[in-house]
Amino acid sequence: MTRNAKPKKSRRVATAPQSEPNNDQSRTLAGYRITQLTDLDTELTALADMTLAQMRARWREVSDKPVPRVRRTLLRLALAYELQAALHGGLSRRTEQRLAYLAGKNAAPDAPRPGMRLVREWNGVLHTVTIDEDGLIHWQGKTWRSLSEVARAITGTRWSGPVFFGLRQRRVAA
């Protein structure tokens, strides 16, 4: 090698990845793979002839959730949904949250409910906000229109009231 010559950089040769179907063709659910619509049709047709024990065994293969304790016809519908969700994708997170709310499984997490008492320490001072039976917000003897107004009065800066009082998690910027 001469004095002014630069050393050659070694080049890496990229190898082609193994032939895996892309996400449009295949989805995985708990290690179970359905690769095409014809596989899905076959699976759905086979559900009609399965016994309850066979459907429970298939559920364990397809889903990471515990087997629901329901009658055979309802388990067939639930299993058909799981198989379709494996191929096409399930419900959006927002839709799942809305359905859970409508089913009464959880209240809207950022909605103050009548009778709530919210306590937050800020700069060494304990602040207590109460929500009365009419849904009005009270802090330091005054009625406020929103928790955000109270948080702004306490901190001197704009805050989301539900985040400030711990009713909702603060989103982290990506």
KETI-945723 format. One line per 3 residues: number of its first residue (from 1); for each residue x, y, z of N, C-alpha, C. Coordinates in nm, 3 decimals. Atoms other than C-alpha are relative to their C-alpha. Last residue first. Layout:
# residues N
NUM = X Y Z X Y Z X Y Z | ...;
***
This chain:
# residues 174
174 = -0.088 0.097 0.065 -4.181 1.032 2.062 0.118 0.066 -0.062 | -0.029 -0.036 0.139 -4.343 1.267 2.310 0.099 -0.097 -0.059 | -0.141 -0.032 0.018 -4.459 1.091 2.625 0.022 0.029 -0.147;
171 = -0.060 0.057 0.119 -4.831 1.103 2.688 0.144 0.047 -0.012 | -0.056 -0.101 0.090 -4.928 1.183 3.046 0.065 -0.069 -0.119 | -0.146 -0.001 0.012 -5.138 0.912 3.202 0.043 0.109 -0.097;
168 = -0.047 0.049 0.129 -5.498 0.995 3.290 0.150 0.009 -0.004 | 0.109 0.079 0.058 -5.686 1.051 3.614 0.040 -0.062 -0.133 | -0.026 0.143 0.006 -5.366 1.154 3.790 -0.114 -0.085 -0.053;
165 = 0.057 0.067 -0.117 -5.471 1.502 3.906 0.010 -0.151 -0.008 | -0.052 -0.061 -0.123 -5.238 1.684 3.664 -0.049 -0.074 0.123 | -0.138 0.045 -0.016 -5.323 1.445 3.378 0.056 0.052 0.132;
162 = -0.003 0.143 -0.030 -5.699 1.494 3.420 0.141 -0.055 0.017 | 0.049 0.028 -0.134 -5.648 1.873 3.445 0.000 -0.148 0.034 | 0.123 0.078 0.014 -5.435 1.897 3.133 -0.043 -0.034 0.142;
159 = -0.008 0.142 -0.027 -5.186 2.163 3.227 -0.130 -0.063 -0.042 | 0.107 0.084 0.055 -5.130 2.519 3.115 0.030 -0.147 0.023 | -0.023 0.037 0.140 -4.900 2.709 3.349 -0.114 -0.088 -0.048;
156 = -0.034 -0.121 0.075 -4.945 2.900 3.676 0.032 -0.028 -0.146 | -0.137 0.003 0.052 -4.927 2.573 3.869 0.044 0.129 -0.068 | -0.097 0.052 -0.096 -5.232 2.591 4.098 0.143 0.019 -0.050;
153 = -0.005 -0.091 -0.115 -5.450 2.818 3.884 0.106 -0.045 0.101 | -0.066 -0.123 0.046 -5.365 2.617 3.569 0.013 0.099 0.116 | -0.143 0.031 0.016 -5.449 2.290 3.746 0.077 0.124 -0.043;
150 = -0.055 0.013 -0.135 -5.783 2.439 3.859 0.150 -0.028 -0.008 | -0.005 -0.135 -0.058 -5.862 2.557 3.507 0.061 -0.004 0.139 | -0.113 -0.069 0.063 -5.767 2.213 3.371 0.012 0.143 0.053;
147 = -0.120 0.034 -0.076 -6.001 2.048 3.621 0.123 0.071 -0.058 | -0.070 0.121 0.041 -6.287 2.232 3.456 0.119 -0.025 0.091 | 0.061 0.063 0.117 -6.554 2.498 3.507 0.067 -0.131 -0.039;
144 = -0.080 -0.012 0.122 -6.452 2.592 3.861 -0.068 -0.075 -0.114 | 0.044 0.099 0.099 -6.658 2.659 4.172 0.074 0.028 -0.130 | 0.054 -0.050 0.126 -6.479 2.844 4.451 -0.045 -0.116 -0.088;
141 = 0.126 -0.074 -0.019 -6.421 2.763 4.818 -0.061 0.056 -0.126 | -0.021 -0.120 -0.081 -6.057 2.666 4.771 -0.126 0.087 0.007 | -0.136 -0.009 -0.054 -6.140 2.409 4.501 0.014 0.135 0.067;
138 = -0.023 -0.097 -0.107 -6.483 2.291 4.387 0.144 -0.009 0.048 | -0.136 0.014 -0.054 -6.572 2.119 4.057 0.024 0.112 0.100 | -0.073 -0.127 -0.009 -6.941 2.080 3.971 0.132 -0.021 0.073;
135 = -0.115 0.002 0.089 -7.060 1.731 3.871 0.079 0.130 -0.001 | 0.041 -0.057 0.129 -7.408 1.778 4.021 0.114 0.003 -0.100 | 0.097 0.089 0.063 -7.328 1.541 4.309 -0.049 0.051 -0.135;
132 = 0.125 0.021 -0.072 -7.016 1.743 4.399 -0.096 -0.088 -0.082 | 0.103 -0.002 0.104 -6.666 1.698 4.260 -0.131 -0.028 0.072 | 0.114 0.090 -0.016 -6.402 1.785 4.517 -0.097 0.020 -0.116;
129 = 0.110 -0.040 0.088 -6.054 1.927 4.466 -0.112 -0.100 0.021 | 0.111 0.094 0.005 -5.790 1.903 4.737 -0.113 0.059 -0.083 | 0.120 -0.058 0.060 -5.451 2.074 4.704 -0.107 -0.108 -0.011;
126 = 0.098 0.101 0.034 -5.162 1.983 4.936 -0.127 0.067 -0.051 | 0.135 -0.034 -0.045 -4.882 2.240 4.928 -0.096 -0.108 -0.049 | 0.013 0.016 -0.145 -4.515 2.133 4.911 -0.137 0.034 0.055;
123 = -0.093 -0.089 -0.068 -4.462 2.271 4.560 -0.020 -0.002 0.152 | -0.075 -0.081 0.095 -4.769 2.086 4.431 0.082 0.100 0.078 | -0.097 -0.087 -0.065 -4.934 1.799 4.617 0.077 0.074 -0.108;
120 = -0.129 -0.013 0.068 -5.245 1.659 4.456 0.090 0.094 0.079 | -0.102 -0.063 -0.083 -5.572 1.532 4.601 0.131 -0.001 -0.076 | -0.131 0.010 0.063 -5.886 1.455 4.403 0.101 0.078 0.084;
117 = -0.085 -0.095 -0.070 -6.211 1.386 4.585 0.140 -0.020 -0.054 | -0.145 0.019 0.001 -6.476 1.221 4.374 0.069 0.109 0.081 | -0.046 0.058 -0.126 -6.841 1.237 4.479 0.150 -0.020 0.005;
114 = 0.054 -0.061 -0.122 -6.970 1.292 4.129 0.046 -0.075 0.124 | 0.135 0.045 -0.032 -6.737 1.146 3.866 -0.049 0.067 0.128 | 0.026 -0.006 -0.144 -6.435 1.313 3.708 -0.145 -0.037 0.027;
111 = 0.122 -0.073 -0.033 -6.393 1.183 3.354 -0.017 0.005 0.152 | -0.032 -0.140 -0.022 -6.037 1.091 3.257 -0.123 0.084 0.033 | -0.099 -0.025 -0.105 -6.069 0.718 3.304 0.026 0.147 0.028;
108 = -0.099 -0.081 0.070 -6.398 0.679 3.115 0.103 0.045 0.103 | 0.049 -0.134 0.030 -6.566 0.418 3.328 0.108 0.074 -0.076 | -0.079 -0.107 -0.061 -6.463 0.058 3.306 -0.059 0.134 -0.040;
105 = -0.117 0.060 -0.063 -6.635 -0.270 3.239 0.091 0.103 0.063 | -0.005 -0.032 -0.143 -6.971 -0.100 3.180 0.119 -0.060 0.070 | 0.035 0.121 -0.074 -7.030 -0.270 2.845 0.005 0.022 0.150;
102 = 0.143 0.024 0.019 -7.037 0.073 2.680 -0.047 -0.124 0.075 | 0.074 -0.105 -0.070 -6.695 0.153 2.829 -0.150 -0.024 -0.010 | -0.014 0.029 -0.143 -6.549 -0.179 2.717 -0.077 0.102 0.083;
99 = 0.084 0.115 -0.030 -6.690 -0.119 2.368 0.006 -0.037 0.148 | 0.139 -0.045 0.005 -6.536 0.229 2.358 -0.096 -0.114 0.033 | 0.026 -0.080 -0.120 -6.198 0.099 2.471 -0.146 0.045 0.005;
96 = 0.003 0.089 -0.115 -6.203 -0.175 2.207 -0.030 0.076 0.129 | 0.126 0.074 0.007 -6.298 0.077 1.937 -0.012 -0.094 0.119 | 0.107 -0.093 -0.037 -6.012 0.306 2.042 -0.136 -0.069 0.000;
93 = -0.004 -0.020 -0.145 -5.763 0.022 2.036 -0.114 0.089 0.046 | -0.096 -0.103 -0.040 -5.867 -0.070 1.683 -0.006 0.016 0.151 | 0.056 -0.133 -0.016 -6.049 -0.397 1.635 0.110 0.098 0.038;
90 = 0.116 -0.014 -0.088 -5.868 -0.703 1.512 -0.053 0.142 0.001 | -0.025 -0.098 -0.106 -5.639 -0.769 1.219 -0.127 0.018 0.080 | 0.034 -0.136 0.043 -5.730 -0.935 0.889 0.035 0.107 0.102;
87 = -0.032 -0.028 0.140 -5.567 -1.276 0.924 -0.018 0.147 -0.036 | -0.138 0.041 0.026 -5.547 -1.331 1.299 0.041 0.034 -0.142 | -0.087 -0.106 -0.049 -5.864 -1.126 1.347 0.147 -0.034 -0.024;
84 = 0.008 -0.110 0.095 -6.049 -1.374 1.127 0.091 0.115 0.042 | -0.065 0.043 0.124 -5.929 -1.666 1.338 0.000 0.112 -0.103 | -0.144 0.004 -0.024 -6.015 -1.486 1.662 0.076 -0.041 -0.127;
81 = -0.051 -0.137 -0.007 -6.363 -1.399 1.531 0.152 0.000 0.016 | 0.003 -0.053 0.137 -6.429 -1.760 1.426 0.053 0.143 -0.002 | -0.115 0.059 0.068 -6.319 -1.874 1.774 0.007 0.049 -0.145;
78 = -0.120 -0.066 -0.054 -6.565 -1.633 1.936 0.126 -0.052 -0.070 | -0.003 -0.138 0.049 -6.847 -1.752 1.709 0.127 0.072 0.047 | -0.025 0.006 0.145 -6.770 -2.120 1.775 0.010 0.140 -0.057;
75 = -0.143 0.022 0.015 -6.745 -2.048 2.149 0.037 -0.007 -0.148 | -0.065 -0.128 -0.027 -7.095 -1.898 2.133 0.152 -0.013 -0.012 | 0.030 -0.092 0.110 -7.236 -2.208 1.965 0.070 0.134 0.019;
72 = -0.069 0.034 0.125 -7.060 -2.445 2.206 -0.022 0.102 -0.111 | 0.051 0.117 0.073 -7.176 -2.289 2.531 0.066 -0.009 -0.138 | 0.127 -0.028 0.066 -6.955 -2.048 2.722 -0.046 -0.125 -0.074;
69 = 0.093 0.103 -0.046 -6.668 -2.075 2.964 -0.139 0.033 -0.051 | 0.122 -0.050 -0.063 -6.418 -1.869 2.765 -0.092 -0.116 0.040 | 0.117 0.047 0.074 -6.083 -2.041 2.706 -0.126 0.052 0.070;
66 = 0.059 0.125 -0.051 -5.810 -1.830 2.864 -0.126 -0.036 -0.080 | 0.096 -0.026 -0.106 -5.647 -1.571 2.635 -0.054 -0.133 0.054 | -0.076 0.002 -0.124 -5.332 -1.646 2.434 -0.090 0.033 0.120;
63 = 0.006 -0.119 -0.085 -5.548 -1.742 2.141 0.088 -0.015 0.122 | 0.018 -0.125 0.073 -5.511 -1.977 1.844 0.016 0.123 0.088 | -0.101 -0.015 0.104 -5.372 -2.299 1.990 -0.002 0.140 -0.060;
60 = -0.131 -0.009 -0.065 -5.570 -2.273 2.315 0.114 0.017 -0.101 | -0.011 -0.132 -0.062 -5.884 -2.194 2.115 0.137 0.017 0.064 | -0.034 -0.093 0.108 -5.826 -2.506 1.900 0.017 0.141 0.056;
57 = -0.140 0.027 0.034 -5.825 -2.721 2.217 0.047 0.097 -0.109 | -0.083 -0.051 -0.110 -6.145 -2.557 2.335 0.147 -0.022 -0.028 | -0.003 -0.146 0.012 -6.301 -2.611 1.993 0.083 0.061 0.112;
54 = -0.088 -0.034 0.111 -6.203 -2.981 2.003 0.011 0.152 -0.016 | -0.138 0.027 -0.042 -6.356 -3.021 2.349 0.099 0.037 -0.110 | -0.039 -0.105 -0.093 -6.680 -2.852 2.237 0.145 -0.018 0.045;
51 = 0.065 0.015 -0.129 -6.703 -3.085 1.938 0.047 0.115 0.090 | -0.081 0.026 -0.119 -6.599 -2.966 1.595 -0.088 -0.018 0.124 | -0.001 0.143 -0.033 -6.818 -3.007 1.285 0.076 -0.032 0.128;
48 = 0.137 0.051 -0.010 -6.918 -2.641 1.239 -0.005 -0.145 0.045 | 0.057 -0.030 -0.132 -6.565 -2.520 1.318 -0.139 -0.061 0.018 | -0.028 0.110 -0.093 -6.426 -2.700 1.011 -0.061 0.025 0.138;
45 = 0.088 0.111 0.035 -6.594 -2.449 0.779 0.017 -0.115 0.098 | 0.135 -0.038 -0.040 -6.422 -2.159 0.955 -0.100 -0.111 -0.030 | 0.009 -0.002 -0.146 -6.081 -2.326 0.930 -0.143 0.029 0.047;
42 = -0.008 0.139 -0.046 -6.123 -2.409 0.562 -0.017 -0.007 0.151 | 0.127 0.064 0.037 -6.237 -2.055 0.484 -0.005 -0.144 0.048 | 0.102 -0.051 -0.090 -5.939 -1.917 0.678 -0.135 -0.064 -0.030;
39 = -0.023 0.064 -0.129 -5.696 -2.139 0.490 -0.107 0.043 0.100 | 0.048 0.138 0.016 -5.853 -2.021 0.163 0.021 -0.078 0.128 | 0.144 0.004 -0.021 -5.809 -1.660 0.280 -0.055 -0.142 -0.015;
36 = 0.082 -0.041 0.114 -5.438 -1.714 0.304 -0.147 -0.006 0.036 | -0.073 -0.068 0.106 -5.153 -1.749 0.551 -0.087 0.050 -0.113 | 0.092 0.022 0.111 -5.314 -1.828 0.883 0.058 0.079 -0.115;
33 = -0.011 -0.076 0.123 -5.043 -1.857 1.147 -0.106 -0.045 -0.100 | 0.080 0.070 0.099 -5.065 -1.956 1.511 -0.003 0.084 -0.126 | -0.077 0.104 0.062 -4.787 -1.841 1.743 -0.075 -0.077 -0.109;
30 = -0.047 0.095 -0.101 -5.021 -1.648 1.969 0.072 -0.118 -0.065 | 0.072 -0.020 -0.125 -5.181 -1.476 1.669 0.042 -0.111 0.094 | -0.023 0.101 -0.101 -4.970 -1.435 1.358 -0.077 0.037 0.125;
27 = -0.004 -0.060 -0.133 -5.074 -1.253 1.045 0.017 -0.112 0.101 | -0.007 0.086 -0.117 -5.009 -1.349 0.687 0.002 0.082 0.128 | 0.034 0.138 0.028 -5.071 -1.216 0.337 -0.010 -0.085 0.126;
24 = 0.130 0.004 0.065 -5.089 -0.843 0.401 -0.044 -0.144 -0.024 | 0.110 -0.012 -0.095 -4.814 -0.868 0.659 -0.136 -0.004 -0.065 | 0.007 -0.131 -0.064 -4.563 -0.998 0.404 -0.125 0.008 0.087;
21 = 0.103 -0.085 0.058 -4.514 -1.367 0.343 -0.003 0.133 0.070 | 0.111 -0.013 -0.092 -4.177 -1.500 0.451 -0.107 0.083 -0.066 | 0.127 -0.038 0.064 -3.921 -1.617 0.199 -0.112 -0.009 0.102;
18 = 0.079 0.119 0.028 -3.602 -1.614 0.403 -0.136 0.042 -0.055 | 0.066 0.061 -0.114 -3.421 -1.285 0.378 -0.076 -0.125 -0.044 | 0.146 -0.015 0.007 -3.192 -1.219 0.083 -0.062 -0.068 0.120;
15 = 0.067 0.121 0.047 -2.829 -1.193 0.175 -0.150 0.023 0.003 | 0.129 0.025 -0.064 -2.654 -0.861 0.192 -0.062 -0.126 -0.058 | 0.099 0.038 0.099 -2.291 -0.872 0.091 -0.129 -0.034 0.073;
12 = 0.082 0.113 -0.042 -2.068 -0.685 0.324 -0.104 -0.026 -0.107 | 0.142 -0.014 0.031 -1.799 -0.469 0.182 -0.072 -0.126 0.044 | 0.061 0.128 0.036 -1.457 -0.439 0.338 -0.150 0.023 -0.024;
9 = 0.099 0.040 -0.099 -1.320 -0.092 0.323 -0.059 -0.133 -0.043 | 0.131 0.037 0.053 -1.005 -0.057 0.120 -0.091 -0.041 0.114 | 0.029 0.143 -0.008 -0.716 0.123 0.288 -0.141 -0.027 -0.053;
6 = 0.088 0.031 -0.113 -0.655 0.472 0.157 -0.025 -0.150 0.005 | 0.116 0.085 0.033 -0.358 0.528 -0.068 -0.080 -0.030 0.127 | 0.123 -0.078 0.011 -0.135 0.824 0.016 -0.124 -0.084 -0.028;
3 = 0.016 -0.092 -0.112 0.166 0.623 0.146 -0.133 0.076 -0.004 | -0.080 -0.121 0.009 0.137 0.338 -0.092 -0.036 0.093 0.113 | 0.086 -0.117 0.000 0.000 0.000 0.000 0.090 0.122 0.000;
***
